[in-house]
Amino acid sequence: MKRRLVVGLVFILAVGLCGGLIWFNFFRDKMITQFFATMQQPAQTVSAAKVEAKTWSPSIGAIGTAKAANGVELAFETAGIVSQIKFKANQNVRQGEVLVQLDDTVERADIQDVQANVKTAESNFERAKALSARGYGTEANLDQASALFAAARSRLARLQATIEQKALKAPFSGVIGIPRIDVGQYLQPGTVIASFQDLSSMKVDFTVPEQRAAEIKLGQEVRVGVTEANLPFKGRVVGKDPRVDPATRLVSVQAIIDENKDGAILPGQFLHVEAILPEQPNVMTLPQTAVITSLYGDYVYTIEQEERAGQQVQVVKQVFVKTGRRRGGALEILSGLNPGQQVAASGQNKLQAGSTVKIDNTIDVTKLDATKLASGQ
């Protein structure tokens, strides 16, 4: 009897213990679920920017190639042996200075003989002219003397021109490059001596799409630079082709930069070009970093005040927008937002609709360089 009583008590205790464990597990899971359901997510730190209506300075971006306003590959138009090279690489040369001298010893020796022939022919012509005036000479003798005098002068002029061609002179003021010849070298006509460029002003050739060709006008301002984010040089459009290239559907345009400070732009250099268009007022803009692109379209996170648990907190809402043109680090907003609204400009990768945020504008993303924005720096 006692044994049955002990077994019964043990059984009751075991059942009670198991029931208590089962109840505790259910209670624990319920409390954990309730805790996470009511737990406030920590506020995410973001930087913010306001939607602003600004004056927009539109432009047409292009890639261009620089060339000197005056630039040539110097060459001789006559043959000869180089006797003197009178320049050094990268030397500044003034217009008319002799750069290379070919041997002209033979021509200078011949010129004395030719000059003597000219004097003799001139004397004969003057004598025949005087005799003809007195009636002692014939018209035939006068004509012959005149022809011989003209031929002698022609030979002298030709010889002087040959001597001039033996001296290569600077056609304008500029900078001469590396000499490509040596003293004593025999040159054929057309042999290139060196590159000669006037770097004080530069021309820039670029192309624009045919759809935007009508927006390019003569005298229009252009900005030029080596990088897209820095366009320190200003110029103006001086020419536009009156046709579209059927192969590329582009129109060729040429601009000139009147002042090339310190020769910073070199002929043949790759350049970024912006043709500046008339300003447009009241254009809504945001930093490019504020807009997120997805399969469903572009959207931003707006920051708004909301009351939670009796406290005012800042929360974000997802708003889809329609975007337009880009310039530097700014992006045009066509629809979806109103001026004055505040949006998250950075840190959106940690957000979802309804997240609480706190704003830290220690770094102003609206003033960051466009290239840094693109690279995420």
CORKAJO-V477901 format. One record per residue. N is the residue number from 1. RES is the residue in one letter. PSI is psi in whole degrees, -180 to 180 (* if undefined). Layout:
# CORKAJO-V477901
N;RES;PSI
N;RES;PSI
This chain:
# CORKAJO-V477901
1;M;-48
2;K;-35
3;R;-42
4;R;-37
5;L;-41
6;V;-43
7;V;-42
8;G;-41
9;L;-41
10;V;-41
11;F;-44
12;I;-43
13;L;-40
14;A;-43
15;V;-44
16;G;-40
17;L;-44
18;C;-43
19;G;-39
20;G;-40
21;L;-43
22;I;-44
23;W;-40
24;F;-41
25;N;-44
26;F;-43
27;F;-42
28;R;-46
29;D;-39
30;K;-43
31;M;-38
32;I;-45
33;T;-44
34;Q;-38
35;F;-49
36;F;-30
37;A;-33
38;T;-1
39;M;132
40;Q;129
41;Q;142
42;P;145
43;A;133
44;Q;141
45;T;127
46;V;161
47;S;153
48;A;156
49;A;151
50;K;144
51;V;123
52;E;144
53;A;107
54;K;169
55;T;119
56;W;133
57;S;90
58;P;160
59;S;166
60;I;116
61;G;145
62;A;168
63;I;131
64;G;171
65;T;133
66;A;149
67;K;152
68;A;145
69;A;-37
70;N;116
71;G;132
72;V;162
73;E;107
74;L;139
75;A;155
76;F;148
77;E;4
78;T;160
79;A;159
80;G;176
81;I;133
82;V;122
83;S;-30
84;Q;139
85;I;113
86;K;22
87;F;162
88;K;158
89;A;137
90;N;23
91;Q;139
92;N;126
93;V;140
94;R;155
95;Q;133
96;G;-12
97;E;140
98;V;127
99;L;-44
100;V;138
101;Q;125
102;L;156
103;D;121
104;D;27
105;T;-47
106;V;-45
107;E;-39
108;R;-30
109;A;-40
110;D;-27
111;I;-30
112;Q;-42
113;D;-42
114;V;-40
115;Q;-38
116;A;-41
117;N;-36
118;V;-43
119;K;-42
120;T;-46
121;A;-35
122;E;-42
123;S;-44
124;N;-38
125;F;-43
126;E;-38
127;R;-46
128;A;-36
129;K;-43
130;A;-44
131;L;-40
132;S;-36
133;A;-30
134;R;-7
135;G;9
136;Y;-17
137;G;159
138;T;160
139;E;-32
140;A;-43
141;N;-40
142;L;-43
143;D;-41
144;Q;-43
145;A;-38
146;S;-41
147;A;-40
148;L;-37
149;F;-42
150;A;-40
151;A;-39
152;A;-43
153;R;-36
154;S;-43
155;R;-38
156;L;-45
157;A;-38
158;R;-41
159;L;-39
160;Q;-38
161;A;-37
162;T;-41
163;I;-40
164;E;-39
165;Q;-21
166;K;-15
167;A;114
168;L;119
169;K;155
170;A;123
171;P;-18
172;F;173
173;S;138
174;G;-163
175;V;130
176;I;147
177;G;-153
178;I;129
179;P;137
180;R;17
181;I;171
182;D;155
183;V;136
184;G;-9
185;Q;138
186;Y;127
187;L;137
188;Q;155
189;P;135
190;G;-4
191;T;127
192;V;130
193;I;-50
194;A;165
195;S;136
196;F;119
197;Q;139
198;D;106
199;L;2
200;S;-32
201;S;148
202;M;147
203;K;146
204;V;120
205;D;128
206;F;172
207;T;153
208;V;153
209;P;149
210;E;-29
211;Q;-22
212;R;7
213;A;-34
214;A;-19
215;E;-12
216;I;124
217;K;152
218;L;138
219;G;-4
220;Q;142
221;E;140
222;V;152
223;R;139
224;V;144
225;G;168
226;V;-32
227;T;155
228;E;-29
229;A;-13
230;N;106
231;L;78
232;P;-16
233;F;136
234;K;143
235;G;-166
236;R;152
237;V;129
238;V;-8
239;G;150
240;K;130
241;D;140
242;P;22
243;R;159
244;V;134
245;D;115
246;P;-20
247;A;-38
248;T;-14
249;R;35
250;L;158
251;V;131
252;S;137
253;V;147
254;Q;134
255;A;160
256;I;138
257;I;111
258;D;-28
259;E;107
260;N;88
261;K;128
262;D;21
263;G;35
264;A;-32
265;I;132
266;L;148
267;P;137
268;G;-3
269;Q;145
270;F;129
271;L;151
272;H;136
273;V;140
274;E;119
275;A;118
276;I;129
277;L;167
278;P;144
279;E;151
280;Q;126
281;P;163
282;N;50
283;V;123
284;M;132
285;T;158
286;L;158
287;P;143
288;Q;-29
289;T;-18
290;A;-20
291;V;130
292;I;132
293;T;132
294;S;178
295;L;-24
296;Y;-3
297;G;-180
298;D;141
299;Y;164
300;V;166
301;Y;112
302;T;147
303;I;123
304;E;156
305;Q;139
306;E;147
307;E;127
308;R;126
309;A;39
310;G;9
311;Q;147
312;Q;123
313;V;162
314;Q;125
315;V;162
316;V;148
317;K;141
318;Q;126
319;V;125
320;F;140
321;V;161
322;K;124
323;T;162
324;G;-122
325;R;160
326;R;145
327;R;118
328;G;-124
329;G;8
330;A;151
331;L;133
332;E;134
333;I;116
334;L;-36
335;S;162
336;G;-22
337;L;165
338;N;150
339;P;139
340;G;-21
341;Q;149
342;Q;134
343;V;157
344;A;126
345;A;-18
346;S;159
347;G;14
348;Q;-18
349;N;-16
350;K;1
351;L;158
352;Q;164
353;A;129
354;G;-6
355;S;145
356;T;146
357;V;162
358;K;143
359;I;131
360;D;104
361;N;36
362;T;-41
363;I;121
364;D;103
365;V;-19
366;T;-14
367;K;6
368;L;150
369;D;142
370;A;-35
371;T;-32
372;K;-35
373;L;-43
374;A;-32
375;S;-5
376;G;14
377;Q;*
